[in-house]
């Protein structure tokens, strides 16, 4: 276990450690450094992948707001014409259309979205909210006397939610954003038989007006939402396996490039030394990568869970900016500290590389440090080019 002791001796007594390593260069030490780096990097991936939680929606974000893009998905009573309108929410997840409901000389109307599948709104993975955007246009002499949302889970089994107050006071001719809670105890009234929150199949909107009139309703961005999942929950095995594989490649490429660059520069300046000696010593130098990763694990572990709602990635720019600012504030200090750790590791690696170069070549301190810095920079630049593909 002498090689293992040498790894840690590089940290607190690098002069003595490199002298002993050069006298008997073995690859056991660098291989152990590689193993430690891969293990710590997988640990870092685990921590970082467990912190962000992205909102899951139906329709999926990749499908945009499919339900308010296609008027053929909707049915309505005889006094309502359903069509598509180019007036829509500005956001990449909101498509380029909204659904328009035109009420003609009526005081009551319903609009129904059927065949939405079997939507689960219960349990840990069940959707917690339903959100939609509405723009209303009707005469000031008319009032909304009733507005109800119905979620059906069978022919005569449904939940209903009273939105009369919210819609009757909503601003006209502008987009209003509504989010309704879902599930037991969220304010919905059961009707019919026994509706099931785990099997919602129809969404229906009903309006009653104080007098027979014309009314236009635009609807956009209808989503079931409120479920947040981390990358670790969704595909943790794949992420960790990829992290391990990438870490191996990253370390080997960095190790070889650093050692070969250092050897070539040293020989150009008249030094002698074997490739084995240089690669073994640089393998020990890269213990700094392990220390940096462990420090980052400690820092990222202090972060709270960070939620990334739909609006952050595809909502209106003003909403996305507010959410982004809040997240940036939450992670700001840790991000700064991670950057400082990276900078310190950069100079520490060059410093250890300079000590190793002096031990290997007997160059002056200034020349050794300059060569180590140049070789390290070359390895970083070339590694960046190679690993981006």
C-alpha positions in Angstrom: 0.0 0.0 0.0 3.0 2.3 -0.4 1.6 3.7 -3.6 -1.6 4.6 -1.9 0.3 6.4 0.8 2.2 8.2 -1.9 -1.1 9.6 -3.3 -1.9 11.5 -0.2 1.7 12.4 0.5 1.6 14.4 -2.7 -1.0 16.6 -1.0 0.9 17.5 2.2 4.6 16.7 1.2 4.9 16.9 -2.6 8.7 17.3 -2.7 9.3 14.1 -0.8 6.5 12.2 -2.5 7.8 13.0 -6.1 11.3 12.1 -5.2 10.2 8.7 -4.0 7.9 8.2 -6.9 10.6 9.1 -9.5 13.0 6.6 -7.8 10.5 3.8 -8.3 7.8 4.8 -10.9 4.8 2.4 -10.7 1.5 2.8 -12.4 -0.4 1.5 -9.4 -0.7 5.0 -7.9 -2.1 6.7 -10.9 -4.5 3.9 -11.5 -5.7 4.3 -7.9 -6.1 8.1 -8.6 -8.2 7.2 -11.6 -10.4 4.9 -9.5 -10.8 7.6 -6.9 -11.6 10.2 -9.5 -14.3 8.1 -11.2 -15.9 7.2 -7.9 -15.9 10.8 -6.7 -17.2 12.1 -10.0 -20.1 9.5 -10.0 -20.8 10.8 -6.5 -20.8 14.4 -7.7 -23.1 13.4 -10.6 -25.5 11.7 -8.1 -25.6 14.9 -5.9 -26.1 17.3 -8.8 -28.7 15.2 -10.5 -30.7 14.9 -7.4 -31.1 18.7 -6.9 -32.9 20.0 -10.0 -36.6 18.9 -10.4 -38.2 19.6 -13.8 -41.9 19.9 -14.0 -43.7 17.1 -15.8 -46.8 18.1 -17.8 -49.5 16.7 -20.0 -49.4 17.3 -22.8 -45.6 16.8 -22.6 -43.5 19.9 -23.1 -42.1 18.2 -26.3 -45.6 18.2 -27.7 -46.2 21.8 -26.8 -49.8 22.7 -25.7 -51.3 20.3 -28.2 -54.8 20.6 -26.7 -55.0 24.3 -27.5 -53.4 24.1 -31.0 -56.0 21.9 -32.7 -59.7 22.9 -32.7 -60.8 19.4 -33.9 -60.1 18.1 -30.4 -62.9 20.1 -29.0 -66.7 19.8 -29.1 -69.2 22.4 -28.0 -72.9 23.1 -27.9 -74.9 24.4 -30.8 -74.4 28.1 -30.1 -70.6 27.9 -29.9 -68.3 27.9 -32.9 -64.8 26.4 -32.3 -61.8 27.6 -34.3 -58.2 28.4 -34.1 -56.8 31.8 -33.6 -53.3 33.2 -34.2 -53.5 35.2 -31.0 -51.5 33.1 -28.5 -49.2 33.2 -25.5 -45.6 34.1 -26.5 -43.6 31.2 -25.3 -41.9 28.3 -27.1 -44.1 25.7 -25.2 -47.3 27.5 -26.2 -47.2 26.9 -29.9 -48.5 29.4 -32.3 -52.2 29.2 -31.9 -55.0 29.4 -29.4 -58.5 27.9 -29.4 -61.3 30.4 -30.0 -64.8 29.8 -28.7 -67.4 32.1 -30.3 -70.7 32.3 -28.4 -73.6 33.7 -30.5 -76.8 35.0 -28.9 -76.7 32.7 -25.9 -76.6 32.9 -22.2 -75.2 29.4 -21.6 -72.4 27.4 -23.3 -70.1 24.4 -22.8 -66.9 23.3 -24.4 -65.4 19.9 -24.0 -62.0 18.3 -24.5 -62.3 14.5 -24.8 -60.0 11.6 -25.4 -57.2 13.1 -23.3 -56.2 9.6 -22.2 -56.4 8.4 -18.6 -54.9 11.3 -16.6 -53.7 10.4 -13.1 -54.2 13.1 -10.5 -53.5 11.2 -7.4 -50.5 9.7 -5.6 -46.8 10.8 -5.7 -46.7 10.8 -9.6 -50.2 12.2 -10.1 -50.6 15.7 -11.5 -51.2 18.3 -8.8 -52.5 21.2 -10.8 -54.3 22.2 -14.1 -53.4 25.5 -15.6 -54.7 27.4 -18.6 -54.7 30.9 -20.1 -57.9 32.7 -21.0 -58.8 35.9 -22.9 -62.4 37.1 -22.6 -64.3 39.6 -24.7 -68.0 40.3 -24.0 -70.2 43.4 -23.5 -69.9 45.4 -20.3 -73.7 45.1 -19.9 -73.4 41.3 -19.5 -72.0 39.5 -16.5 -70.7 36.0 -16.0 -73.1 34.4 -13.5 -71.5 31.0 -13.5 -68.3 29.5 -14.7 -67.5 25.8 -13.9 -64.7 23.4 -14.8 -65.6 19.7 -14.9 -63.2 16.8 -14.9 -64.9 13.6 -15.8 -63.8 10.0 -15.1 -66.8 8.3 -16.6 -70.1 9.0 -18.3 -71.8 10.4 -15.3 -68.9 10.7 -12.8 -67.2 14.1 -12.6 -65.6 16.7 -10.4 -66.6 20.3 -10.7 -64.8 23.5 -9.7 -66.5 26.9 -9.4 -64.6 29.6 -11.1 -67.3 32.2 -11.2 -65.6 34.8 -9.0 -62.2 34.4 -10.7 -63.6 34.7 -14.3 -66.2 37.3 -13.6 -63.5 39.6 -12.3 -60.8 38.7 -14.8 -59.6 41.5 -17.1 -61.1 41.6 -20.5 -59.1 41.4 -23.8 -55.9 40.4 -22.0 -54.5 37.0 -21.2 -55.4 35.7 -17.7 -53.5 32.9 -16.1 -55.4 30.3 -14.0 -54.0 27.4 -12.0 -56.5 25.0 -10.3 -55.4 22.5 -7.6 -56.2 18.9 -8.2 -56.9 15.9 -6.0 -58.9 15.2 -2.9 -59.4 18.2 -0.6 -58.6 20.7 -3.3 -62.0 22.4 -3.5 -63.7 20.2 -6.2 -67.2 18.9 -5.7 -68.0 15.3 -6.6 -71.1 14.7 -8.8 -72.7 11.7 -10.3 -71.4 8.3 -9.0 -67.9 8.0 -7.8 -65.5 10.0 -9.9 -61.9 8.9 -9.8 -58.9 11.3 -9.5 -56.7 8.5 -10.9 -58.7 8.3 -14.2 -59.6 11.7 -15.6 -60.7 11.4 -19.3 -62.6 14.6 -20.1 -62.1 18.3 -19.4 -65.2 20.5 -19.8 -65.8 24.3 -19.3 -69.3 25.7 -18.8 -70.4 29.4 -18.8 -73.7 31.1 -17.9 -74.3 34.7 -18.7 -76.7 37.2 -17.2 -78.3 37.8 -20.7 -78.2 36.3 -24.1 -75.3 37.9 -25.9 -72.2 37.3 -28.0 -68.9 36.4 -26.3 -65.5 35.3 -27.4 -63.2 33.1 -25.3 -59.6 32.4 -26.3 -57.9 29.5 -24.5 -54.2 28.7 -24.6 -51.7 26.6 -22.6 -54.0 24.0 -21.1 -51.8 21.6 -19.1 -52.0 19.1 -16.3 -48.9 19.8 -14.2 -47.4 20.1 -10.8 -45.3 16.9 -10.8 -41.6 17.5 -10.4 -39.0 14.8 -11.1 -35.2 14.9 -10.9 -33.0 13.5 -13.6 -31.9 10.9 -11.1 -35.5 9.7 -10.7 -36.1 9.6 -14.4 -33.0 7.8 -15.7 -30.5 7.6 -12.8 -28.9 4.4 -13.9 -28.1 5.7 -17.4 -26.8 9.0 -16.0 -24.5 7.4 -13.4 -23.2 4.9 -16.0 -22.5 7.6 -18.4 -20.7 9.6 -15.7 -18.5 6.7 -14.9 -17.6 6.1 -18.5 -17.0 9.8 -19.3 -14.9 10.2 -16.1 -12.6 7.4 -17.2 -12.1 9.0 -20.6 -11.7 12.5 -19.2 -9.0 11.4 -16.7 -7.1 9.3 -19.2 -7.1 12.0 -21.9 -6.1 14.7 -19.4 -3.4 12.5 -17.9 -1.8 11.5 -21.3 -2.0 15.0 -22.7 -0.5 16.6 -19.6 2.3 14.0 -19.3 3.2 14.0 -23.0 3.1 17.8 -23.3 5.3 18.1 -20.3 7.8 15.6 -21.6 8.0 17.2 -25.0 8.6 20.7 -23.6 11.2 19.4 -21.2 13.1 17.6 -24.0 12.9 20.7 -26.2 14.7 22.5 -23.4 17.4 19.9 -23.1 16.1 17.7 -20.3 16.2 13.9 -20.3 13.6 11.6 -18.8 11.5 8.6 -19.7 7.9 8.6 -20.7 7.2 6.3 -17.8 8.6 8.6 -15.2 6.6 11.6 -16.6 3.3 9.8 -16.9 3.5 8.2 -13.4 4.4 11.5 -11.7 1.7 13.4 -13.6 -0.8 10.6 -12.6 -0.1 11.4 -9.0 -0.3 15.2 -9.7 -3.9 14.7 -10.8 -5.0 13.8 -7.3 -6.0 17.5 -7.4 -8.9 16.5 -9.6 -10.1 14.1 -6.9 -9.8 16.8 -4.2 -11.7 19.3 -6.4 -14.5 16.9 -7.0 -14.9 16.0 -3.3 -15.0 19.8 -2.5 -17.7 20.2 -5.1 -19.7 17.4 -3.7 -19.6 19.1 -0.3 -20.7 22.4 -1.8 -23.5 21.0 -4.0 -24.8 19.0 -1.1 -25.7 22.2 0.7 -28.1 23.3 -2.1 -31.9 22.9 -1.6 -34.0 21.1 -4.1 -34.4 23.5 -7.1 -37.7 23.4 -9.1 -37.8 24.2 -12.8 -41.4 24.9 -13.8 -42.6 24.8 -17.4 -42.5 28.6 -17.7 -38.7 28.7 -17.1 -37.9 26.9 -20.4 -40.9 27.7 -22.6 -43.1 30.4 -21.0 -43.4 34.1 -21.6 -40.1 35.9 -21.3 -41.1 38.0 -18.3 -42.3 35.0 -16.3 -39.2 33.0 -17.3 -36.9 35.8 -16.2 -38.5 36.1 -12.7 -38.1 32.3 -12.2 -34.5 32.4 -13.5 -33.6 35.2 -11.1 -35.0 33.3 -8.2 -33.0 30.2 -9.1 -29.9 32.2 -9.7 -30.2 33.7 -6.2 -30.7 30.3 -4.6 -27.6 28.7 -6.2 -25.5 31.9 -6.6 -23.2 31.4 -3.6 -22.5 27.8 -4.3 -21.8 28.6 -7.9 -19.3 31.2 -6.9 -17.6 28.9 -4.4 -17.4 26.1 -7.1 -15.7 28.6 -9.4 -13.2 29.5 -6.7 -12.5 25.9 -6.0 -11.9 25.4 -9.7 -9.5 28.3 -9.9 -7.6 27.2 -6.8 -7.3 23.7 -8.3 -6.0 25.1 -11.5 -3.1 26.9 -9.8 -2.5 24.0 -7.4 -2.2 21.6 -10.3 0.3 23.8 -12.0 2.3 24.2 -8.7 2.5 20.5 -8.2 3.4 20.1 -11.9 6.2 22.6 -11.4 7.5 20.7 -8.4 7.4 17.4 -10.4 9.1 19.0 -13.3 11.9 20.3 -11.2 12.4 16.9 -9.7 12.4 15.2 -13.1 14.6 17.7 -14.9 16.5 19.8 -12.3 15.4 22.9 -14.1 15.2 26.1 -12.1 12.0 26.8 -10.2 10.8 29.5 -12.7 11.5 27.4 -15.7 9.8 24.3 -14.1 6.7 26.3 -13.2 6.4 27.8 -16.7 6.8 24.5 -18.4 4.2 22.9 -16.1 1.8 25.8 -16.8 2.3 25.6 -20.6 1.9 21.8 -20.6 -1.2 22.0 -18.4 -2.8 24.7 -20.6 -2.1 22.6 -23.7 -3.7 19.5 -22.1 -6.8 21.5 -21.1 -7.3 23.1 -24.6 -6.7 19.8 -26.5 -8.9 17.9 -24.1 -11.7 20.4 -24.6 -11.5 19.9 -28.3 -11.4 16.2 -28.1 -14.2 15.7 -25.6 -16.7 18.0 -27.2 -17.3 15.5 -29.9 
